[in-house]
Amino acid sequence: MFCAIYKSPKKYDTYLYVAARDDFSCVPESLLKLLGQPVHVMDLELTAERKLAQEDIVEVMKNLQTRGWHLQMPKKEEWWGAH
């Protein structure tokens, strides 16, 4: 399964995965306003065997199939600056 990944210029360490590059038609307008103009980071071919650094690949693929997008938020400790 193909996806394109974008980072948010407004929200630290927040990424939006979409099923089709540059197609944000299925992403809620309110979310796009919150994130700001998405900045393309990479395209990625997802498979059930592939590992992602911070996300569950099965959940990402499910979200892309059912709604066309997936939002990756920073881990809680990153929000508060604790490392």
HTML snippet that shows the backbone in 3Dmol.js (N, CA, C, O; Angstrom):
<script src="https://3Dmol.org/build/3Dmol-min.js"></script>
<div id="view" style="width:600px;height:400px;position:relative"></div>
<script>
const pdb = `
ATOM      1  N   MET A   1       0.841  -1.174   0.000  1.00  0.00           N
ATOM      2  CA  MET A   1       0.000   0.000   0.000  1.00  0.00           C
ATOM      3  C   MET A   1       0.889   1.240   0.000  1.00  0.00           C
ATOM      4  O   MET A   1       1.817   1.340   0.802  1.00  0.00           O
ATOM      5  N   PHE A   2       0.611   2.166  -0.882  1.00  0.00           N
ATOM      6  CA  PHE A   2       1.365   3.413  -0.999  1.00  0.00           C
ATOM      7  C   PHE A   2       0.815   4.460  -0.040  1.00  0.00           C
ATOM      8  O   PHE A   2      -0.386   4.505   0.225  1.00  0.00           O
ATOM      9  N   CYS A   3       1.707   5.300   0.478  1.00  0.00           N
ATOM     10  CA  CYS A   3       1.259   6.483   1.210  1.00  0.00           C
ATOM     11  C   CYS A   3       2.287   7.595   1.051  1.00  0.00           C
ATOM     12  O   CYS A   3       3.456   7.352   0.751  1.00  0.00           O
ATOM     13  N   ALA A   4       1.829   8.793   1.257  1.00  0.00           N
ATOM     14  CA  ALA A   4       2.699   9.966   1.275  1.00  0.00           C
ATOM     15  C   ALA A   4       2.659  10.536   2.686  1.00  0.00           C
ATOM     16  O   ALA A   4       1.603  10.572   3.318  1.00  0.00           O
ATOM     17  N   ILE A   5       3.807  10.978   3.174  1.00  0.00           N
ATOM     18  CA  ILE A   5       3.907  11.475   4.544  1.00  0.00           C
ATOM     19  C   ILE A   5       4.286  12.948   4.514  1.00  0.00           C
ATOM     20  O   ILE A   5       5.185  13.367   3.784  1.00  0.00           O
ATOM     21  N   TYR A   6       3.570  13.723   5.332  1.00  0.00           N
ATOM     22  CA  TYR A   6       3.773  15.173   5.413  1.00  0.00           C
ATOM     23  C   TYR A   6       3.987  15.565   6.872  1.00  0.00           C
ATOM     24  O   TYR A   6       3.389  14.977   7.773  1.00  0.00           O
ATOM     25  N   LYS A   7       4.839  16.556   7.099  1.00  0.00           N
ATOM     26  CA  LYS A   7       4.993  17.070   8.461  1.00  0.00           C
ATOM     27  C   LYS A   7       4.221  18.372   8.591  1.00  0.00           C
ATOM     28  O   LYS A   7       3.971  19.080   7.616  1.00  0.00           O
ATOM     29  N   SER A   8       3.860  18.655   9.817  1.00  0.00           N
ATOM     30  CA  SER A   8       3.138  19.886  10.112  1.00  0.00           C
ATOM     31  C   SER A   8       4.131  20.992  10.440  1.00  0.00           C
ATOM     32  O   SER A   8       5.020  20.795  11.268  1.00  0.00           O
ATOM     33  N   PRO A   9       3.994  22.158   9.799  1.00  0.00           N
ATOM     34  CA  PRO A   9       4.864  23.275  10.155  1.00  0.00           C
ATOM     35  C   PRO A   9       4.442  23.951  11.465  1.00  0.00           C
ATOM     36  O   PRO A   9       5.206  24.731  12.035  1.00  0.00           O
ATOM     37  N   LYS A  10       3.234  23.654  11.939  1.00  0.00           N
ATOM     38  CA  LYS A  10       2.710  24.288  13.159  1.00  0.00           C
ATOM     39  C   LYS A  10       2.832  23.420  14.395  1.00  0.00           C
ATOM     40  O   LYS A  10       2.959  23.941  15.503  1.00  0.00           O
ATOM     41  N   LYS A  11       2.798  22.100  14.228  1.00  0.00           N
ATOM     42  CA  LYS A  11       2.782  21.169  15.360  1.00  0.00           C
ATOM     43  C   LYS A  11       4.044  20.318  15.343  1.00  0.00           C
ATOM     44  O   LYS A  11       4.261  19.532  14.421  1.00  0.00           O
ATOM     45  N   TYR A  12       4.871  20.478  16.365  1.00  0.00           N
ATOM     46  CA  TYR A  12       6.140  19.757  16.464  1.00  0.00           C
ATOM     47  C   TYR A  12       5.938  18.244  16.386  1.00  0.00           C
ATOM     48  O   TYR A  12       5.073  17.684  17.060  1.00  0.00           O
ATOM     49  N   ASP A  13       6.741  17.603  15.562  1.00  0.00           N
ATOM     50  CA  ASP A  13       6.794  16.149  15.462  1.00  0.00           C
ATOM     51  C   ASP A  13       5.438  15.514  15.170  1.00  0.00           C
ATOM     52  O   ASP A  13       5.137  14.428  15.666  1.00  0.00           O
ATOM     53  N   THR A  14       4.622  16.192  14.364  1.00  0.00           N
ATOM     54  CA  THR A  14       3.306  15.694  13.979  1.00  0.00           C
ATOM     55  C   THR A  14       3.311  15.460  12.466  1.00  0.00           C
ATOM     56  O   THR A  14       3.694  16.332  11.686  1.00  0.00           O
ATOM     57  N   TYR A  15       2.877  14.267  12.076  1.00  0.00           N
ATOM     58  CA  TYR A  15       2.926  13.863  10.674  1.00  0.00           C
ATOM     59  C   TYR A  15       1.563  13.375  10.204  1.00  0.00           C
ATOM     60  O   TYR A  15       0.828  12.720  10.943  1.00  0.00           O
ATOM     61  N   LEU A  16       1.245  13.707   8.959  1.00  0.00           N
ATOM     62  CA  LEU A  16      -0.003  13.293   8.330  1.00  0.00           C
ATOM     63  C   LEU A  16       0.334  12.335   7.197  1.00  0.00           C
ATOM     64  O   LEU A  16       1.093  12.674   6.289  1.00  0.00           O
ATOM     65  N   TYR A  17      -0.234  11.142   7.257  1.00  0.00           N
ATOM     66  CA  TYR A  17      -0.088  10.149   6.194  1.00  0.00           C
ATOM     67  C   TYR A  17      -1.358  10.223   5.357  1.00  0.00           C
ATOM     68  O   TYR A  17      -2.462  10.235   5.901  1.00  0.00           O
ATOM     69  N   VAL A  18      -1.206  10.273   4.038  1.00  0.00           N
ATOM     70  CA  VAL A  18      -2.370  10.242   3.147  1.00  0.00           C
ATOM     71  C   VAL A  18      -2.188   9.137   2.109  1.00  0.00           C
ATOM     72  O   VAL A  18      -1.066   8.779   1.752  1.00  0.00           O
ATOM     73  N   ALA A  19      -3.303   8.611   1.638  1.00  0.00           N
ATOM     74  CA  ALA A  19      -3.271   7.483   0.715  1.00  0.00           C
ATOM     75  C   ALA A  19      -2.799   7.879  -0.681  1.00  0.00           C
ATOM     76  O   ALA A  19      -2.272   7.033  -1.404  1.00  0.00           O
ATOM     77  N   ALA A  20      -2.970   9.128  -1.077  1.00  0.00           N
ATOM     78  CA  ALA A  20      -2.554   9.598  -2.399  1.00  0.00           C
ATOM     79  C   ALA A  20      -1.805  10.917  -2.243  1.00  0.00           C
ATOM     80  O   ALA A  20      -2.286  11.835  -1.579  1.00  0.00           O
ATOM     81  N   ARG A  21      -0.644  11.006  -2.850  1.00  0.00           N
ATOM     82  CA  ARG A  21       0.198  12.192  -2.711  1.00  0.00           C
ATOM     83  C   ARG A  21      -0.548  13.456  -3.126  1.00  0.00           C
ATOM     84  O   ARG A  21      -1.189  13.515  -4.176  1.00  0.00           O
ATOM     85  N   ASP A  22      -0.442  14.455  -2.272  1.00  0.00           N
ATOM     86  CA  ASP A  22      -1.037  15.781  -2.479  1.00  0.00           C
ATOM     87  C   ASP A  22      -2.567  15.768  -2.551  1.00  0.00           C
ATOM     88  O   ASP A  22      -3.175  16.736  -3.008  1.00  0.00           O
ATOM     89  N   ASP A  23      -3.180  14.688  -2.106  1.00  0.00           N
ATOM     90  CA  ASP A  23      -4.644  14.623  -2.080  1.00  0.00           C
ATOM     91  C   ASP A  23      -5.107  14.681  -0.623  1.00  0.00           C
ATOM     92  O   ASP A  23      -5.041  13.689   0.103  1.00  0.00           O
ATOM     93  N   PHE A  24      -5.571  15.849  -0.215  1.00  0.00           N
ATOM     94  CA  PHE A  24      -6.028  16.066   1.152  1.00  0.00           C
ATOM     95  C   PHE A  24      -7.553  16.159   1.218  1.00  0.00           C
ATOM     96  O   PHE A  24      -8.109  16.619   2.215  1.00  0.00           O
ATOM     97  N   SER A  25      -8.223  15.722   0.156  1.00  0.00           N
ATOM     98  CA  SER A  25      -9.680  15.868   0.071  1.00  0.00           C
ATOM     99  C   SER A  25     -10.423  15.097   1.158  1.00  0.00           C
ATOM    100  O   SER A  25     -11.534  15.478   1.527  1.00  0.00           O
ATOM    101  N   CYS A  26      -9.840  14.033   1.671  1.00  0.00           N
ATOM    102  CA  CYS A  26     -10.531  13.248   2.706  1.00  0.00           C
ATOM    103  C   CYS A  26     -10.131  13.672   4.124  1.00  0.00           C
ATOM    104  O   CYS A  26     -10.687  13.169   5.100  1.00  0.00           O
ATOM    105  N   VAL A  27      -9.177  14.587   4.241  1.00  0.00           N
ATOM    106  CA  VAL A  27      -8.726  15.063   5.557  1.00  0.00           C
ATOM    107  C   VAL A  27      -9.656  16.195   6.004  1.00  0.00           C
ATOM    108  O   VAL A  27      -9.901  17.128   5.239  1.00  0.00           O
ATOM    109  N   PRO A  28     -10.171  16.123   7.226  1.00  0.00           N
ATOM    110  CA  PRO A  28     -11.065  17.190   7.703  1.00  0.00           C
ATOM    111  C   PRO A  28     -10.404  18.578   7.619  1.00  0.00           C
ATOM    112  O   PRO A  28      -9.238  18.747   7.975  1.00  0.00           O
ATOM    113  N   GLU A  29     -11.159  19.538   7.152  1.00  0.00           N
ATOM    114  CA  GLU A  29     -10.656  20.909   6.999  1.00  0.00           C
ATOM    115  C   GLU A  29     -10.136  21.453   8.332  1.00  0.00           C
ATOM    116  O   GLU A  29      -9.123  22.151   8.366  1.00  0.00           O
ATOM    117  N   SER A  30     -10.818  21.137   9.411  1.00  0.00           N
ATOM    118  CA  SER A  30     -10.394  21.624  10.730  1.00  0.00           C
ATOM    119  C   SER A  30      -9.014  21.076  11.108  1.00  0.00           C
ATOM    120  O   SER A  30      -8.221  21.780  11.733  1.00  0.00           O
ATOM    121  N   LEU A  31      -8.725  19.835  10.736  1.00  0.00           N
ATOM    122  CA  LEU A  31      -7.414  19.256  11.007  1.00  0.00           C
ATOM    123  C   LEU A  31      -6.345  19.933  10.168  1.00  0.00           C
ATOM    124  O   LEU A  31      -5.261  20.233  10.668  1.00  0.00           O
ATOM    125  N   LEU A  32      -6.635  20.176   8.907  1.00  0.00           N
ATOM    126  CA  LEU A  32      -5.672  20.854   8.043  1.00  0.00           C
ATOM    127  C   LEU A  32      -5.351  22.258   8.554  1.00  0.00           C
ATOM    128  O   LEU A  32      -4.200  22.688   8.491  1.00  0.00           O
ATOM    129  N   LYS A  33      -6.353  22.970   9.056  1.00  0.00           N
ATOM    130  CA  LYS A  33      -6.120  24.302   9.625  1.00  0.00           C
ATOM    131  C   LYS A  33      -5.229  24.216  10.849  1.00  0.00           C
ATOM    132  O   LYS A  33      -4.337  25.045  11.029  1.00  0.00           O
ATOM    133  N   LEU A  34      -5.463  23.226  11.690  1.00  0.00           N
ATOM    134  CA  LEU A  34      -4.675  23.029  12.895  1.00  0.00           C
ATOM    135  C   LEU A  34      -3.213  22.704  12.566  1.00  0.00           C
ATOM    136  O   LEU A  34      -2.297  23.192  13.228  1.00  0.00           O
ATOM    137  N   LEU A  35      -3.006  21.874  11.536  1.00  0.00           N
ATOM    138  CA  LEU A  35      -1.654  21.442  11.171  1.00  0.00           C
ATOM    139  C   LEU A  35      -0.896  22.479  10.363  1.00  0.00           C
ATOM    140  O   LEU A  35       0.333  22.508  10.407  1.00  0.00           O
ATOM    141  N   GLY A  36      -1.592  23.324   9.634  1.00  0.00           N
ATOM    142  CA  GLY A  36      -0.938  24.253   8.720  1.00  0.00           C
ATOM    143  C   GLY A  36      -0.709  23.574   7.371  1.00  0.00           C
ATOM    144  O   GLY A  36      -1.107  22.426   7.178  1.00  0.00           O
ATOM    145  N   GLN A  37      -0.072  24.280   6.444  1.00  0.00           N
ATOM    146  CA  GLN A  37       0.177  23.737   5.101  1.00  0.00           C
ATOM    147  C   GLN A  37       1.151  22.559   5.210  1.00  0.00           C
ATOM    148  O   GLN A  37       2.315  22.764   5.557  1.00  0.00           O
ATOM    149  N   PRO A  38       0.700  21.319   4.921  1.00  0.00           N
ATOM    150  CA  PRO A  38       1.566  20.154   5.056  1.00  0.00           C
ATOM    151  C   PRO A  38       2.803  20.239   4.166  1.00  0.00           C
ATOM    152  O   PRO A  38       2.727  20.679   3.018  1.00  0.00           O
ATOM    153  N   VAL A  39       3.936  19.816   4.706  1.00  0.00           N
ATOM    154  CA  VAL A  39       5.213  19.810   3.985  1.00  0.00           C
ATOM    155  C   VAL A  39       5.574  18.355   3.682  1.00  0.00           C
ATOM    156  O   VAL A  39       5.736  17.546   4.595  1.00  0.00           O
ATOM    157  N   HIS A  40       5.699  18.030   2.391  1.00  0.00           N
ATOM    158  CA  HIS A  40       5.982  16.648   1.986  1.00  0.00           C
ATOM    159  C   HIS A  40       7.345  16.208   2.524  1.00  0.00           C
ATOM    160  O   HIS A  40       8.343  16.912   2.376  1.00  0.00           O
ATOM    161  N   VAL A  41       7.364  15.032   3.149  1.00  0.00           N
ATOM    162  CA  VAL A  41       8.596  14.473   3.697  1.00  0.00           C
ATOM    163  C   VAL A  41       9.069  13.296   2.854  1.00  0.00           C
ATOM    164  O   VAL A  41      10.231  13.238   2.452  1.00  0.00           O
ATOM    165  N   MET A  42       8.156  12.349   2.587  1.00  0.00           N
ATOM    166  CA  MET A  42       8.534  11.173   1.805  1.00  0.00           C
ATOM    167  C   MET A  42       7.313  10.405   1.344  1.00  0.00           C
ATOM    168  O   MET A  42       6.205  10.593   1.845  1.00  0.00           O
ATOM    169  N   ASP A  43       7.546   9.532   0.374  1.00  0.00           N
ATOM    170  CA  ASP A  43       6.563   8.551  -0.055  1.00  0.00           C
ATOM    171  C   ASP A  43       7.049   7.206   0.466  1.00  0.00           C
ATOM    172  O   ASP A  43       8.252   6.962   0.558  1.00  0.00           O
ATOM    173  N   LEU A  44       6.104   6.339   0.804  1.00  0.00           N
ATOM    174  CA  LEU A  44       6.477   5.073   1.410  1.00  0.00           C
ATOM    175  C   LEU A  44       5.526   3.979   0.969  1.00  0.00           C
ATOM    176  O   LEU A  44       4.318   4.197   0.874  1.00  0.00           O
ATOM    177  N   GLU A  45       6.070   2.807   0.701  1.00  0.00           N
ATOM    178  CA  GLU A  45       5.264   1.625   0.412  1.00  0.00           C
ATOM    179  C   GLU A  45       5.109   0.861   1.720  1.00  0.00           C
ATOM    180  O   GLU A  45       6.096   0.411   2.302  1.00  0.00           O
ATOM    181  N   LEU A  46       3.874   0.715   2.179  1.00  0.00           N
ATOM    182  CA  LEU A  46       3.597   0.041   3.440  1.00  0.00           C
ATOM    183  C   LEU A  46       3.222  -1.415   3.199  1.00  0.00           C
ATOM    184  O   LEU A  46       2.447  -1.726   2.294  1.00  0.00           O
ATOM    185  N   THR A  47       3.772  -2.292   4.008  1.00  0.00           N
ATOM    186  CA  THR A  47       3.393  -3.699   4.005  1.00  0.00           C
ATOM    187  C   THR A  47       3.271  -4.136   5.461  1.00  0.00           C
ATOM    188  O   THR A  47       3.858  -3.514   6.347  1.00  0.00           O
ATOM    189  N   ALA A  48       2.526  -5.182   5.710  1.00  0.00           N
ATOM    190  CA  ALA A  48       2.328  -5.665   7.076  1.00  0.00           C
ATOM    191  C   ALA A  48       3.645  -6.076   7.732  1.00  0.00           C
ATOM    192  O   ALA A  48       3.752  -6.060   8.958  1.00  0.00           O
ATOM    193  N   GLU A  49       4.638  -6.440   6.943  1.00  0.00           N
ATOM    194  CA  GLU A  49       5.929  -6.879   7.473  1.00  0.00           C
ATOM    195  C   GLU A  49       6.843  -5.699   7.835  1.00  0.00           C
ATOM    196  O   GLU A  49       7.792  -5.865   8.601  1.00  0.00           O
ATOM    197  N   ARG A  50       6.566  -4.535   7.298  1.00  0.00           N
ATOM    198  CA  ARG A  50       7.417  -3.370   7.522  1.00  0.00           C
ATOM    199  C   ARG A  50       7.210  -2.821   8.925  1.00  0.00           C
ATOM    200  O   ARG A  50       6.103  -2.873   9.462  1.00  0.00           O
ATOM    201  N   LYS A  51       8.261  -2.303   9.509  1.00  0.00           N
ATOM    202  CA  LYS A  51       8.186  -1.667  10.825  1.00  0.00           C
ATOM    203  C   LYS A  51       8.285  -0.156  10.649  1.00  0.00           C
ATOM    204  O   LYS A  51       9.055   0.336   9.824  1.00  0.00           O
ATOM    205  N   LEU A  52       7.498   0.569  11.432  1.00  0.00           N
ATOM    206  CA  LEU A  52       7.599   2.024  11.483  1.00  0.00           C
ATOM    207  C   LEU A  52       8.169   2.390  12.850  1.00  0.00           C
ATOM    208  O   LEU A  52       7.945   1.683  13.833  1.00  0.00           O
ATOM    209  N   ALA A  53       8.900   3.489  12.908  1.00  0.00           N
ATOM    210  CA  ALA A  53       9.578   3.876  14.146  1.00  0.00           C
ATOM    211  C   ALA A  53       8.613   4.135  15.299  1.00  0.00           C
ATOM    212  O   ALA A  53       8.876   3.710  16.424  1.00  0.00           O
ATOM    213  N   GLN A  54       7.506   4.822  15.041  1.00  0.00           N
ATOM    214  CA  GLN A  54       6.626   5.221  16.135  1.00  0.00           C
ATOM    215  C   GLN A  54       5.189   4.744  16.003  1.00  0.00           C
ATOM    216  O   GLN A  54       4.414   4.864  16.951  1.00  0.00           O
ATOM    217  N   GLU A  55       4.826   4.217  14.874  1.00  0.00           N
ATOM    218  CA  GLU A  55       3.429   3.861  14.646  1.00  0.00           C
ATOM    219  C   GLU A  55       3.263   2.361  14.402  1.00  0.00           C
ATOM    220  O   GLU A  55       4.188   1.681  13.957  1.00  0.00           O
ATOM    221  N   ASP A  56       2.083   1.871  14.700  1.00  0.00           N
ATOM    222  CA  ASP A  56       1.703   0.493  14.403  1.00  0.00           C
ATOM    223  C   ASP A  56       1.307   0.442  12.925  1.00  0.00           C
ATOM    224  O   ASP A  56       0.330   1.069  12.517  1.00  0.00           O
ATOM    225  N   ILE A  57       2.063  -0.298  12.140  1.00  0.00           N
ATOM    226  CA  ILE A  57       1.850  -0.344  10.692  1.00  0.00           C
ATOM    227  C   ILE A  57       0.444  -0.817  10.335  1.00  0.00           C
ATOM    228  O   ILE A  57      -0.144  -0.328   9.370  1.00  0.00           O
ATOM    229  N   VAL A  58      -0.097  -1.755  11.095  1.00  0.00           N
ATOM    230  CA  VAL A  58      -1.445  -2.268  10.824  1.00  0.00           C
ATOM    231  C   VAL A  58      -2.477  -1.163  11.032  1.00  0.00           C
ATOM    232  O   VAL A  58      -3.403  -1.021  10.234  1.00  0.00           O
ATOM    233  N   GLU A  59      -2.325  -0.389  12.090  1.00  0.00           N
ATOM    234  CA  GLU A  59      -3.251   0.716  12.349  1.00  0.00           C
ATOM    235  C   GLU A  59      -3.149   1.784  11.259  1.00  0.00           C
ATOM    236  O   GLU A  59      -4.169   2.299  10.801  1.00  0.00           O
ATOM    237  N   VAL A  60      -1.937   2.118  10.845  1.00  0.00           N
ATOM    238  CA  VAL A  60      -1.745   3.105   9.774  1.00  0.00           C
ATOM    239  C   VAL A  60      -2.433   2.637   8.496  1.00  0.00           C
ATOM    240  O   VAL A  60      -3.166   3.397   7.863  1.00  0.00           O
ATOM    241  N   MET A  61      -2.194   1.392   8.124  1.00  0.00           N
ATOM    242  CA  MET A  61      -2.789   0.857   6.897  1.00  0.00           C
ATOM    243  C   MET A  61      -4.318   0.828   6.993  1.00  0.00           C
ATOM    244  O   MET A  61      -5.008   1.142   6.023  1.00  0.00           O
ATOM    245  N   LYS A  62      -4.839   0.455   8.154  1.00  0.00           N
ATOM    246  CA  LYS A  62      -6.297   0.437   8.354  1.00  0.00           C
ATOM    247  C   LYS A  62      -6.878   1.837   8.191  1.00  0.00           C
ATOM    248  O   LYS A  62      -7.886   2.020   7.509  1.00  0.00           O
ATOM    249  N   ASN A  63      -6.243   2.822   8.817  1.00  0.00           N
ATOM    250  CA  ASN A  63      -6.728   4.203   8.710  1.00  0.00           C
ATOM    251  C   ASN A  63      -6.661   4.716   7.277  1.00  0.00           C
ATOM    252  O   ASN A  63      -7.572   5.411   6.827  1.00  0.00           O
ATOM    253  N   LEU A  64      -5.600   4.385   6.561  1.00  0.00           N
ATOM    254  CA  LEU A  64      -5.493   4.813   5.170  1.00  0.00           C
ATOM    255  C   LEU A  64      -6.576   4.168   4.308  1.00  0.00           C
ATOM    256  O   LEU A  64      -7.126   4.809   3.413  1.00  0.00           O
ATOM    257  N   GLN A  65      -6.878   2.913   4.577  1.00  0.00           N
ATOM    258  CA  GLN A  65      -7.913   2.209   3.797  1.00  0.00           C
ATOM    259  C   GLN A  65      -9.311   2.717   4.122  1.00  0.00           C
ATOM    260  O   GLN A  65     -10.138   2.867   3.222  1.00  0.00           O
ATOM    261  N   THR A  66      -9.586   2.984   5.394  1.00  0.00           N
ATOM    262  CA  THR A  66     -10.950   3.337   5.787  1.00  0.00           C
ATOM    263  C   THR A  66     -11.265   4.822   5.646  1.00  0.00           C
ATOM    264  O   THR A  66     -12.380   5.185   5.271  1.00  0.00           O
ATOM    265  N   ARG A  67     -10.291   5.686   5.943  1.00  0.00           N
ATOM    266  CA  ARG A  67     -10.600   7.121   5.875  1.00  0.00           C
ATOM    267  C   ARG A  67      -9.673   7.918   4.963  1.00  0.00           C
ATOM    268  O   ARG A  67      -9.934   9.086   4.676  1.00  0.00           O
ATOM    269  N   GLY A  68      -8.588   7.287   4.507  1.00  0.00           N
ATOM    270  CA  GLY A  68      -7.695   7.955   3.559  1.00  0.00           C
ATOM    271  C   GLY A  68      -6.567   8.743   4.195  1.00  0.00           C
ATOM    272  O   GLY A  68      -5.767   9.351   3.484  1.00  0.00           O
ATOM    273  N   TRP A  69      -6.483   8.747   5.527  1.00  0.00           N
ATOM    274  CA  TRP A  69      -5.411   9.482   6.205  1.00  0.00           C
ATOM    275  C   TRP A  69      -5.140   8.883   7.593  1.00  0.00           C
ATOM    276  O   TRP A  69      -5.959   8.157   8.156  1.00  0.00           O
ATOM    277  N   HIS A  70      -3.953   9.220   8.116  1.00  0.00           N
ATOM    278  CA  HIS A  70      -3.556   8.795   9.465  1.00  0.00           C
ATOM    279  C   HIS A  70      -2.726   9.933  10.056  1.00  0.00           C
ATOM    280  O   HIS A  70      -1.894  10.525   9.369  1.00  0.00           O
ATOM    281  N   LEU A  71      -2.957  10.233  11.331  1.00  0.00           N
ATOM    282  CA  LEU A  71      -2.226  11.299  12.006  1.00  0.00           C
ATOM    283  C   LEU A  71      -1.270  10.700  13.025  1.00  0.00           C
ATOM    284  O   LEU A  71      -1.680   9.932  13.895  1.00  0.00           O
ATOM    285  N   GLN A  72       0.010  11.055  12.915  1.00  0.00           N
ATOM    286  CA  GLN A  72       1.024  10.631  13.884  1.00  0.00           C
ATOM    287  C   GLN A  72       1.346  11.815  14.779  1.00  0.00           C
ATOM    288  O   GLN A  72       1.850  12.844  14.329  1.00  0.00           O
ATOM    289  N   MET A  73       1.040  11.640  16.056  1.00  0.00           N
ATOM    290  CA  MET A  73       1.290  12.687  17.050  1.00  0.00           C
ATOM    291  C   MET A  73       2.571  12.357  17.815  1.00  0.00           C
ATOM    292  O   MET A  73       2.981  11.198  17.864  1.00  0.00           O
ATOM    293  N   PRO A  74       3.206  13.369  18.412  1.00  0.00           N
ATOM    294  CA  PRO A  74       4.393  13.072  19.225  1.00  0.00           C
ATOM    295  C   PRO A  74       4.019  12.257  20.452  1.00  0.00           C
ATOM    296  O   PRO A  74       2.903  12.347  20.963  1.00  0.00           O
ATOM    297  N   LYS A  75       4.959  11.472  20.908  1.00  0.00           N
ATOM    298  CA  LYS A  75       4.755  10.721  22.152  1.00  0.00           C
ATOM    299  C   LYS A  75       4.618  11.708  23.299  1.00  0.00           C
ATOM    300  O   LYS A  75       5.147  12.816  23.217  1.00  0.00           O
ATOM    301  N   LYS A  76       3.920  11.335  24.370  1.00  0.00           N
ATOM    302  CA  LYS A  76       3.653  12.246  25.487  1.00  0.00           C
ATOM    303  C   LYS A  76       4.910  12.885  26.051  1.00  0.00           C
ATOM    304  O   LYS A  76       4.924  14.087  26.316  1.00  0.00           O
ATOM    305  N   GLU A  77       5.972  12.098  26.240  1.00  0.00           N
ATOM    306  CA  GLU A  77       7.186  12.662  26.814  1.00  0.00           C
ATOM    307  C   GLU A  77       7.814  13.723  25.921  1.00  0.00           C
ATOM    308  O   GLU A  77       8.504  14.619  26.408  1.00  0.00           O
ATOM    309  N   GLU A  78       7.573  13.623  24.587  1.00  0.00           N
ATOM    310  CA  GLU A  78       8.084  14.640  23.678  1.00  0.00           C
ATOM    311  C   GLU A  78       7.300  15.940  23.793  1.00  0.00           C
ATOM    312  O   GLU A  78       7.859  17.023  23.617  1.00  0.00           O
ATOM    313  N   TRP A  79       5.991  15.834  24.092  1.00  0.00           N
ATOM    314  CA  TRP A  79       5.178  17.029  24.286  1.00  0.00           C
ATOM    315  C   TRP A  79       5.706  17.860  25.456  1.00  0.00           C
ATOM    316  O   TRP A  79       5.704  19.090  25.403  1.00  0.00           O
ATOM    317  N   TRP A  80       6.152  17.187  26.499  1.00  0.00           N
ATOM    318  CA  TRP A  80       6.568  17.889  27.720  1.00  0.00           C
ATOM    319  C   TRP A  80       8.061  18.120  27.783  1.00  0.00           C
ATOM    320  O   TRP A  80       8.561  18.696  28.750  1.00  0.00           O
ATOM    321  N   GLY A  81       8.776  17.679  26.770  1.00  0.00           N
ATOM    322  CA  GLY A  81      10.212  17.933  26.718  1.00  0.00           C
ATOM    323  C   GLY A  81      11.051  16.959  27.525  1.00  0.00           C
ATOM    324  O   GLY A  81      12.269  17.122  27.588  1.00  0.00           O
ATOM    325  N   ALA A  82      10.452  15.957  28.142  1.00  0.00           N
ATOM    326  CA  ALA A  82      11.217  14.979  28.905  1.00  0.00           C
ATOM    327  C   ALA A  82      11.787  13.938  27.958  1.00  0.00           C
ATOM    328  O   ALA A  82      11.076  13.440  27.085  1.00  0.00           O
ATOM    329  N   HIS A  83      13.035  13.610  28.116  1.00  0.00           N
ATOM    330  CA  HIS A  83      13.678  12.606  27.248  1.00  0.00           C
ATOM    331  C   HIS A  83      14.381  11.556  28.058  1.00  0.00           C
ATOM    332  O   HIS A  83      14.974  10.636  27.495  1.00  0.00           O
TER     333      HIS A  83
END
`;
const viewer = $3Dmol.createViewer("view");
viewer.addModel(pdb, "pdb");
viewer.setStyle({}, {cartoon: {color: "spectrum"}});
viewer.zoomTo();
viewer.render();
</script>
